[in-house]
Amino acid sequence: MKKTIKYLIVPTMAIFLLSGCVEQPKPLYSWGNYVASTGEYTLKGHEKEVREKHSAELKNIIEESQSKDIRVPPGIYAEYAQVLFESGQPSEAKKYFLLEKNTYPESTIFIDRVIKKLYGDN
């Protein structure tokens, strides 16, 4: 009986000790405070202060993702571009539309349509 317990306890303890050494997987994306920010922007985006706060959150998500060496979440570049465009910064906005397209090639058709509608070109 004691021998059986010994054979169960030692491997179990080893598993627990070694599992603490396993490196956690790197997150795929960093969303920051996106959910709360976009909710407020959806309701009150016409207010300058709310628009600026949402723009800052999007920029923060982009910078945090880059600093952690992970991809910017899908749609963030495009949404940031939209906010920039609405804030009267069309040339800066276009850079971020193109970043969305380059980061997520599957968005090419959509982003090309947006660019054509907003800028009249590709």
DSSP file (Angstrom, degrees, kcal/mol; ACC not computed):
  #  RESIDUE AA STRUCTURE BP1 BP2  ACC     N-H-->O    O-->H-N    N-H-->O    O-->H-N    TCO  KAPPA ALPHA  PHI   PSI    X-CA   Y-CA   Z-CA
    1    1 A M     >        0   0    0      0, 0.0     4,-2.2     0, 0.0     5,-0.2   0.000 360.0 360.0 360.0 -49.0    0.0    0.0    0.0
    2    2 A K  H  >  +     0   0    0      1,-0.2     4,-2.2     2,-0.2     5,-0.1   0.875 360.0  52.7 -63.6 -36.2    2.8    2.4    1.0
    3    3 A K  H  > S+     0   0    0      2,-0.2     4,-2.0     1,-0.2    -1,-0.2   0.896 108.1  50.5 -65.7 -40.5    4.7    1.5   -2.1
    4    4 A T  H  > S+     0   0    0      2,-0.2     4,-1.1     1,-0.2    -2,-0.2   0.907 110.7  48.5 -64.4 -43.2    1.7    2.2   -4.3
    5    5 A I  H  X S+     0   0    0     -4,-2.2     4,-3.0     1,-0.2     3,-0.4   0.906 109.7  53.0 -63.9 -41.8    1.1    5.6   -2.7
    6    6 A K  H  X S+     0   0    0     -4,-2.2     4,-1.9     1,-0.2    -1,-0.2   0.901 108.1  50.4 -60.5 -41.3    4.8    6.4   -3.2
    7    7 A Y  H  < S+     0   0    0     -4,-2.0    -1,-0.2     1,-0.2    -2,-0.2   0.722 115.9  42.6 -71.3 -21.1    4.6    5.6   -6.9
    8    8 A L  H  X S+     0   0    0     -4,-1.1     4,-1.6    -3,-0.4    -2,-0.2   0.840 114.0  48.4 -89.4 -39.5    1.6    7.8   -7.3
    9    9 A I  H  X S+     0   0    0     -4,-3.0     4,-2.8     2,-0.2     5,-0.2   0.924 107.5  52.9 -70.9 -45.2    2.7   10.8   -5.3
   10   10 A V  H  X S+     0   0    0     -4,-1.9     4,-2.3    -5,-0.2     5,-0.2   0.943 113.2  41.6 -61.1 -51.1    6.2   11.2   -6.7
   11   11 A P  H  > S+     0   0    0      0, 0.0     4,-2.3     0, 0.0    -1,-0.2   0.888 115.0  52.7 -65.0 -35.0    5.1   11.4  -10.4
   12   12 A T  H  X S+     0   0    0     -4,-1.6     4,-2.2     2,-0.2    -2,-0.2   0.930 110.5  46.7 -64.5 -44.5    2.1   13.6   -9.5
   13   13 A M  H  X S+     0   0    0     -4,-2.8     4,-2.6     1,-0.2     5,-0.2   0.901 111.0  52.6 -63.0 -41.3    4.4   16.0   -7.7
   14   14 A A  H  X S+     0   0    0     -4,-2.3     4,-2.6    -5,-0.2     5,-0.2   0.902 108.4  50.7 -62.0 -41.4    6.8   16.0  -10.6
   15   15 A I  H  X S+     0   0    0     -4,-2.3     4,-2.3     2,-0.2    -1,-0.2   0.930 111.6  47.5 -62.4 -45.7    4.0   16.8  -13.0
   16   16 A F  H  X S+     0   0    0     -4,-2.2     4,-0.9     1,-0.2    -2,-0.2   0.910 114.4  46.4 -62.9 -42.7    2.8   19.7  -10.8
   17   17 A L  H  < S+     0   0    0     -4,-2.6     3,-0.3     1,-0.2     4,-0.3   0.912 115.9  44.2 -67.1 -42.5    6.3   21.1  -10.5
   18   18 A L  H >< S+     0   0    0     -4,-2.6     3,-1.3     1,-0.2     4,-0.4   0.813 104.4  62.7 -73.9 -30.3    7.2   20.8  -14.1
   19   19 A S  H >< S+     0   0    0     -4,-2.3     3,-0.8     1,-0.3    -1,-0.2   0.793  96.2  60.8 -67.8 -24.9    3.9   22.2  -15.3
   20   20 A G  T 3< S+     0   0    0     -4,-0.9    -1,-0.3    -3,-0.3    -2,-0.2   0.696 100.7  55.8 -70.7 -18.2    4.7   25.5  -13.6
   21   21 A C  T <  S+     0   0    0     -3,-1.3     2,-0.3    -4,-0.3    -1,-0.2   0.543  80.3 110.5 -90.7  -8.3    7.8   25.8  -15.9
   22   22 A V  S <  S-     0   0    0     -3,-0.8     2,-0.3    -4,-0.4    -3,-0.0  -0.504  74.1-119.9 -71.7 130.5    5.8   25.5  -19.1
   23   23 A E        -     0   0    0     -2,-0.3    -1,-0.1     1,-0.1    -2,-0.1  -0.520  25.8-121.4 -72.2 131.7    5.8   28.8  -21.0
   24   24 A Q        -     0   0    0     -2,-0.3    -1,-0.1     1,-0.1     2,-0.0  -0.467  36.1 -98.9 -71.2 143.6    2.3   30.2  -21.5
   25   25 A P        -     0   0    0      0, 0.0    -1,-0.1     0, 0.0     3,-0.1  -0.335  39.2-106.2 -65.5 145.6    1.4   30.7  -25.2
   26   26 A K        -     0   0    0      1,-0.1    -3,-0.0    -3,-0.1     3,-0.0  -0.498  42.0-106.4 -68.9 135.4    1.8   34.2  -26.5
   27   27 A P        -     0   0    0      0, 0.0    -1,-0.1     0, 0.0     3,-0.1  -0.310  17.7-136.1 -64.5 149.5   -1.6   35.8  -27.0
   28   28 A L  S    S+     0   0    0      1,-0.2    43,-0.4    42,-0.1     2,-0.3   0.905  81.8   4.9 -72.2 -42.1   -2.8   36.1  -30.6
   29   29 A Y        -     0   0    0     41,-0.1     2,-0.5    44,-0.0    -1,-0.2  -0.936  59.9-137.0-139.3 160.6   -4.0   39.7  -30.2
   30   30 A S        +     0   0    0     41,-0.4    35,-0.2    -2,-0.3    34,-0.1  -0.967  19.8 177.8-119.7 112.6   -4.1   42.5  -27.6
   31   31 A W    >   -     0   0    0     -2,-0.5     3,-2.0     1,-0.2    30,-0.1   0.509  15.1-170.8 -95.1  -5.4   -7.5   44.2  -27.6
   32   32 A G  T 3   -     0   0    0      1,-0.2    -1,-0.2     2,-0.1     3,-0.2  -0.244  67.4 -28.4  53.7-132.5   -6.8   46.6  -24.8
   33   33 A N  T 3> S+     0   0    0      1,-0.2     4,-2.2    24,-0.1    -1,-0.2  -0.177  95.9 132.1-106.1  36.8  -10.0   48.4  -23.7
   34   34 A Y  H <>  +     0   0    0     -3,-2.0     4,-3.2     1,-0.2     5,-0.3   0.884  63.0  55.0 -60.7 -45.3  -11.6   48.1  -27.1
   35   35 A V  H  > S+     0   0    0     -3,-0.2     4,-1.8     1,-0.2    -1,-0.2   0.934 113.9  39.3 -59.9 -49.8  -15.0   46.7  -26.1
   36   36 A A  H  > S+     0   0    0      2,-0.2     4,-2.1     1,-0.2    -1,-0.2   0.912 117.6  50.5 -66.2 -41.8  -15.8   49.6  -23.7
   37   37 A S  H  X S+     0   0    0     -4,-2.2     4,-2.3     1,-0.2    -2,-0.2   0.919 112.0  45.3 -64.7 -45.1  -14.3   52.2  -25.9
   38   38 A T  H  X S+     0   0    0     -4,-3.2     4,-2.4     2,-0.2    -1,-0.2   0.841 110.2  55.7 -70.6 -31.7  -16.2   51.1  -29.0
   39   39 A G  H  X S+     0   0    0     -4,-1.8     4,-1.6    -5,-0.3    -1,-0.2   0.939 111.5  42.7 -63.3 -46.3  -19.4   50.8  -27.1
   40   40 A E  H  X S+     0   0    0     -4,-2.1     4,-3.1     1,-0.2    -2,-0.2   0.898 113.9  52.0 -66.3 -40.2  -19.2   54.4  -25.9
   41   41 A Y  H  X S+     0   0    0     -4,-2.3     4,-1.6     1,-0.2    -2,-0.2   0.884 106.5  54.2 -64.2 -38.4  -18.1   55.6  -29.4
   42   42 A T  H  < S+     0   0    0     -4,-2.4    -1,-0.2     2,-0.2    -2,-0.2   0.895 117.6  36.0 -62.2 -39.9  -21.1   53.8  -31.0
   43   43 A L  H  < S+     0   0    0     -4,-1.6    -2,-0.2    -5,-0.2    -1,-0.2   0.864 137.1  16.6 -81.6 -37.7  -23.4   55.7  -28.7
   44   44 A K  H >< S+     0   0    0     -4,-3.1     3,-2.1    -5,-0.2     6,-0.3   0.014  77.0 128.0-129.5  27.8  -21.7   59.1  -28.4
   45   45 A G  T 3<  +     0   0    0     -4,-1.6     6,-0.1     1,-0.3    -1,-0.1   0.677  67.8  69.2 -62.7 -17.7  -19.2   59.2  -31.3
   46   46 A H  T 3  S+     0   0    0     -3,-0.1     2,-0.4    -5,-0.1    -1,-0.3   0.684  81.7  90.0 -73.6 -16.8  -20.6   62.6  -32.4
   47   47 A E  S <> S-     0   0    0     -3,-2.1     4,-2.5     1,-0.1     5,-0.2  -0.695  77.6-140.0 -83.7 129.6  -19.0   64.1  -29.3
   48   48 A K  H  > S+     0   0    0     -2,-0.4     4,-2.6     1,-0.2     5,-0.2   0.884 100.1  52.1 -56.1 -44.2  -15.5   65.3  -29.9
   49   49 A E  H  > S+     0   0    0      1,-0.2     4,-2.1     2,-0.2    -1,-0.2   0.895 111.3  46.4 -62.7 -41.5  -14.2   64.1  -26.5
   50   50 A V  H  > S+     0   0    0     -6,-0.3     4,-2.5     2,-0.2    -1,-0.2   0.908 112.4  50.6 -67.5 -42.4  -15.6   60.6  -27.0
   51   51 A R  H  X S+     0   0    0     -4,-2.5     4,-2.4    -7,-0.3    -2,-0.2   0.910 112.1  47.3 -62.0 -42.3  -14.2   60.4  -30.6
   52   52 A E  H  X S+     0   0    0     -4,-2.6     4,-2.3    -5,-0.2    -1,-0.2   0.886 111.5  50.8 -66.5 -38.8  -10.7   61.5  -29.3
   53   53 A K  H  X S+     0   0    0     -4,-2.1     4,-2.0    -5,-0.2    -2,-0.2   0.910 112.3  46.4 -65.2 -42.2  -10.8   59.0  -26.5
   54   54 A H  H  X S+     0   0    0     -4,-2.5     4,-2.6     2,-0.2    -2,-0.2   0.907 111.1  52.3 -66.7 -41.3  -11.7   56.2  -28.9
   55   55 A S  H  X S+     0   0    0     -4,-2.4     4,-2.4     1,-0.2    -2,-0.2   0.912 109.4  49.8 -59.5 -42.9   -9.0   57.3  -31.3
   56   56 A A  H  X S+     0   0    0     -4,-2.3     4,-2.3     2,-0.2    -1,-0.2   0.877 109.8  51.1 -64.1 -38.1   -6.5   57.2  -28.5
   57   57 A E  H  X S+     0   0    0     -4,-2.0     4,-2.3     2,-0.2    -2,-0.2   0.918 110.4  48.5 -66.5 -42.9   -7.6   53.7  -27.5
   58   58 A L  H  X S+     0   0    0     -4,-2.6     4,-2.2     2,-0.2    -2,-0.2   0.925 112.3  48.5 -61.6 -44.6   -7.2   52.4  -31.0
   59   59 A K  H  X S+     0   0    0     -4,-2.4     4,-2.7     1,-0.2    -1,-0.2   0.888 110.2  52.9 -61.9 -39.1   -3.8   54.0  -31.3
   60   60 A N  H  X S+     0   0    0     -4,-2.3     4,-3.0     2,-0.2     5,-0.2   0.901 107.4  50.8 -62.8 -42.2   -2.9   52.4  -27.9
   61   61 A I  H  X S+     0   0    0     -4,-2.3     4,-2.3     2,-0.2    -2,-0.2   0.915 111.9  48.2 -61.8 -42.8   -4.0   48.9  -29.2
   62   62 A I  H  X S+     0   0    0     -4,-2.2     4,-2.2     2,-0.2    -2,-0.2   0.945 115.2  43.6 -62.5 -49.0   -1.8   49.4  -32.2
   63   63 A E  H  X S+     0   0    0     -4,-2.7     4,-2.5     2,-0.2    -2,-0.2   0.899 113.9  50.3 -65.7 -40.9    1.2   50.5  -30.2
   64   64 A E  H  X S+     0   0    0     -4,-3.0     4,-1.9     2,-0.2    -1,-0.2   0.908 110.7  50.0 -64.3 -41.7    0.8   47.8  -27.6
   65   65 A S  H  <>S+     0   0    0     -4,-2.3     5,-2.7    -5,-0.2     4,-0.4   0.921 112.2  47.4 -61.8 -43.9    0.5   45.1  -30.2
   66   66 A Q  H ><5S+     0   0    0     -4,-2.2     3,-0.8     1,-0.2    -2,-0.2   0.893 110.9  50.8 -65.9 -39.2    3.7   46.4  -31.9
   67   67 A S  H 3<5S+     0   0    0     -4,-2.5    -1,-0.2     1,-0.2    -2,-0.2   0.826 113.0  45.9 -69.1 -29.9    5.6   46.6  -28.6
   68   68 A K  T 3<5S-     0   0    0     -4,-1.9    -1,-0.2    -5,-0.2    -2,-0.2   0.427 112.5-122.3 -89.2   0.2    4.6   43.0  -27.8
   69   69 A D  T < 5 +     0   0    0     -3,-0.8     2,-0.3    -4,-0.4    -3,-0.2   0.901  69.6 126.6  57.8  45.0    5.5   41.9  -31.3
   70   70 A I      < -     0   0    0     -5,-2.7    -1,-0.2    -6,-0.1    -2,-0.1  -0.897  67.4 -88.7-124.8 159.8    2.0   40.5  -32.0
   71   71 A R        -     0   0    0    -43,-0.4   -41,-0.4    -2,-0.3    -5,-0.0  -0.350  42.4-109.4 -66.7 144.2   -0.3   41.3  -34.9
   72   72 A V        -     0   0    0    -43,-0.1     3,-0.1     1,-0.1    -1,-0.1  -0.551  49.5 -96.3 -67.3 136.3   -2.7   44.2  -34.6
   73   73 A P    >   -     0   0    0      0, 0.0     3,-1.7     0, 0.0     4,-0.5  -0.169  50.7 -84.9 -57.4 150.6   -6.2   42.7  -34.2
   74   74 A P  T 3  S+     0   0    0      0, 0.0    26,-0.0     0, 0.0   -45,-0.0  -0.285 111.9  13.9 -58.6 135.9   -8.3   42.5  -37.4
   75   75 A G  T 3> S+     0   0    0     -3,-0.1     4,-2.7    25,-0.1     5,-0.2   0.205  94.7 104.6  88.4 -15.5  -10.1   45.7  -38.2
   76   76 A I  H <> S+     0   0    0     -3,-1.7     4,-2.7     2,-0.2     5,-0.2   0.929  81.2  47.7 -67.9 -44.8   -8.3   48.0  -35.8
   77   77 A Y  H  > S+     0   0    0     -4,-0.5     4,-2.5     1,-0.2    -1,-0.2   0.937 115.1  47.1 -59.2 -44.6   -6.2   49.7  -38.5
   78   78 A A  H  > S+     0   0    0      2,-0.2     4,-2.3     1,-0.2    -2,-0.2   0.905 113.0  47.4 -65.7 -41.6   -9.3   50.2  -40.6
   79   79 A E  H  X S+     0   0    0     -4,-2.7     4,-2.3     2,-0.2    -1,-0.2   0.906 112.1  49.8 -67.1 -40.0  -11.3   51.6  -37.7
   80   80 A Y  H  X S+     0   0    0     -4,-2.7     4,-2.5    -5,-0.2    -2,-0.2   0.911 110.3  51.7 -62.7 -41.1   -8.5   53.9  -36.7
   81   81 A A  H  X S+     0   0    0     -4,-2.5     4,-2.8    -5,-0.2    -2,-0.2   0.904 108.1  51.8 -60.9 -41.7   -8.3   55.1  -40.3
   82   82 A Q  H  X S+     0   0    0     -4,-2.3     4,-2.6     2,-0.2    -2,-0.2   0.927 110.3  47.6 -61.1 -45.8  -12.0   55.8  -40.3
   83   83 A V  H  X S+     0   0    0     -4,-2.3     4,-1.2     1,-0.2    -1,-0.2   0.908 112.7  49.4 -63.5 -41.7  -11.7   57.8  -37.1
   84   84 A L  H  <>S+     0   0    0     -4,-2.5     5,-2.4     2,-0.2     3,-0.2   0.920 111.0  49.8 -62.1 -43.3   -8.8   59.7  -38.5
   85   85 A F  H ><5S+     0   0    0     -4,-2.8     3,-1.7     1,-0.2    -2,-0.2   0.930 110.8  48.9 -61.7 -45.8  -10.7   60.4  -41.8
   86   86 A E  H 3<5S+     0   0    0     -4,-2.6    -1,-0.2     1,-0.3    -2,-0.2   0.734 107.2  57.8 -66.3 -22.0  -13.7   61.7  -39.9
   87   87 A S  T 3<5S-     0   0    0     -4,-1.2    -1,-0.3    -3,-0.2    -2,-0.2   0.327 126.1 -99.1 -91.0   7.5  -11.4   63.9  -37.8
   88   88 A G  T < 5S+     0   0    0     -3,-1.7    -3,-0.2    -5,-0.1    -2,-0.1   0.778  91.3 116.3  84.1  27.4  -10.1   65.6  -41.0
   89   89 A Q     >< +     0   0    0     -5,-2.4     4,-2.4    -8,-0.1     5,-0.2  -0.520  26.3 156.2-123.0  63.9   -6.8   63.7  -41.4
   90   90 A P  H  > S+     0   0    0      0, 0.0     4,-2.1     0, 0.0    -1,-0.1   0.843  71.1  51.1 -64.3 -35.9   -7.4   61.9  -44.7
   91   91 A S  H  > S+     0   0    0      2,-0.2     4,-1.1     1,-0.2    -2,-0.1   0.910 114.0  44.5 -69.9 -38.8   -3.7   61.4  -45.7
   92   92 A E  H  > S+     0   0    0      1,-0.2     4,-1.2     2,-0.2     3,-0.2   0.890 111.8  54.7 -67.3 -39.4   -2.9   59.8  -42.3
   93   93 A A  H  X S+     0   0    0     -4,-2.4     4,-2.1     1,-0.2     3,-0.4   0.905 101.7  57.1 -60.4 -42.8   -6.1   57.7  -42.5
   94   94 A K  H  X S+     0   0    0     -4,-2.1     4,-2.3     1,-0.2    -1,-0.2   0.863 100.7  58.1 -60.2 -36.2   -5.1   56.3  -45.9
   95   95 A K  H  X S+     0   0    0     -4,-1.1     4,-1.8    -3,-0.2    -1,-0.2   0.903 108.9  45.1 -58.4 -41.6   -1.8   55.0  -44.4
   96   96 A Y  H  X S+     0   0    0     -4,-1.2     4,-2.1    -3,-0.4    -2,-0.2   0.829 108.5  55.3 -76.7 -31.5   -3.8   53.0  -41.9
   97   97 A F  H  X S+     0   0    0     -4,-2.1     4,-2.1     2,-0.2    -1,-0.2   0.929 111.0  46.8 -61.3 -43.0   -6.3   51.7  -44.5
   98   98 A L  H  X S+     0   0    0     -4,-2.3     4,-2.5     1,-0.2    -2,-0.2   0.855 108.5  54.7 -68.1 -34.7   -3.3   50.4  -46.4
   99   99 A L  H  X S+     0   0    0     -4,-1.8     4,-2.6     2,-0.2     5,-0.3   0.903 107.7  50.6 -63.2 -40.2   -1.8   48.8  -43.2
  100  100 A E  H  X S+     0   0    0     -4,-2.1     4,-2.7     1,-0.2     7,-0.2   0.939 111.7  47.6 -60.5 -46.5   -5.1   47.0  -42.7
  101  101 A K  H  < S+     0   0    0     -4,-2.1     6,-0.2     1,-0.2     7,-0.2   0.888 115.2  44.8 -62.8 -40.9   -5.0   45.7  -46.3
  102  102 A N  H  < S+     0   0    0     -4,-2.5    -1,-0.2     1,-0.2    -2,-0.2   0.855 116.4  45.3 -73.5 -34.9   -1.3   44.6  -46.0
  103  103 A T  H  < S+     0   0    0     -4,-2.6    -2,-0.2     1,-0.3    -1,-0.2   0.874 126.9  28.6 -75.4 -37.5   -1.8   43.0  -42.6
  104  104 A Y    ><  -     0   0    0     -4,-2.7     3,-2.8    -5,-0.3    -1,-0.3  -0.762  67.3-177.8-125.8  83.4   -5.0   41.2  -43.6
  105  105 A P  G >  S+     0   0    0      0, 0.0     3,-1.8     0, 0.0     4,-0.3   0.746  79.4  71.2 -55.7 -24.2   -4.9   40.5  -47.3
  106  106 A E  G 3  S+     0   0    0      1,-0.3     4,-0.2     2,-0.1     3,-0.2   0.662  92.5  58.5 -67.6 -12.7   -8.4   38.9  -47.1
  107  107 A S  G <> S+     0   0    0     -3,-2.8     4,-3.0    -7,-0.2     5,-0.3   0.386  75.6 104.6 -92.2   3.0   -9.7   42.5  -46.5
  108  108 A T  H <> S+     0   0    0     -3,-1.8     4,-2.9     1,-0.2     5,-0.2   0.890  77.7  47.6 -54.8 -49.4   -8.3   43.7  -49.8
  109  109 A I  H  > S+     0   0    0     -4,-0.3     4,-1.8    -3,-0.2    -1,-0.2   0.931 116.7  44.1 -61.3 -45.7  -11.6   43.9  -51.7
  110  110 A F  H  > S+     0   0    0     -4,-0.2     4,-2.3     2,-0.2    -2,-0.2   0.950 115.8  45.8 -63.8 -50.0  -13.3   45.7  -48.9
  111  111 A I  H  X S+     0   0    0     -4,-3.0     4,-2.9     1,-0.2     5,-0.2   0.885 110.3  54.4 -64.1 -38.8  -10.5   48.2  -48.2
  112  112 A D  H  X S+     0   0    0     -4,-2.9     4,-2.4    -5,-0.3    -1,-0.2   0.896 109.2  48.8 -61.1 -38.8  -10.1   48.9  -51.9
  113  113 A R  H  X S+     0   0    0     -4,-1.8     4,-2.4    -5,-0.2    -2,-0.2   0.910 111.7  48.8 -66.0 -41.7  -13.8   49.8  -52.1
  114  114 A V  H  X S+     0   0    0     -4,-2.3     4,-2.8     2,-0.2     5,-0.3   0.941 112.8  47.6 -62.7 -47.3  -13.5   52.0  -49.1
  115  115 A I  H  X>S+     0   0    0     -4,-2.9     4,-3.3     1,-0.2     5,-0.8   0.913 112.1  49.8 -61.2 -43.4  -10.4   53.8  -50.5
  116  116 A K  H  X5S+     0   0    0     -4,-2.4     4,-1.4     4,-0.2    -1,-0.2   0.914 113.5  46.1 -62.8 -42.1  -12.1   54.2  -53.9
  117  117 A K  H  <5S+     0   0    0     -4,-2.4    -2,-0.2    -5,-0.2    -1,-0.2   0.914 122.2  35.3 -66.9 -42.3  -15.2   55.7  -52.3
  118  118 A L  H  <5S+     0   0    0     -4,-2.8    -2,-0.2    -5,-0.2    -3,-0.2   0.860 136.7  18.1 -80.8 -36.4  -13.3   58.0  -49.9
  119  119 A Y  H  <5S-     0   0    0     -4,-3.3    -3,-0.2    -5,-0.3    -2,-0.2   0.563  92.2-124.8-115.3 -14.4  -10.4   59.0  -52.2
  120  120 A G  S  <<S+     0   0    0     -4,-1.4     2,-0.3    -5,-0.8    -4,-0.2   0.683  81.9  69.3  76.2  16.7  -11.5   58.1  -55.7
  121  121 A D              0   0    0     -6,-0.7    -1,-0.3    -9,-0.1    -2,-0.3  -0.852 360.0 360.0-147.7-176.9   -8.5   55.9  -56.3
  122  122 A N              0   0    0     -2,-0.3    -6,-0.1    -3,-0.1    -7,-0.1   0.339 360.0 360.0-112.8 360.0   -6.8   52.6  -55.4
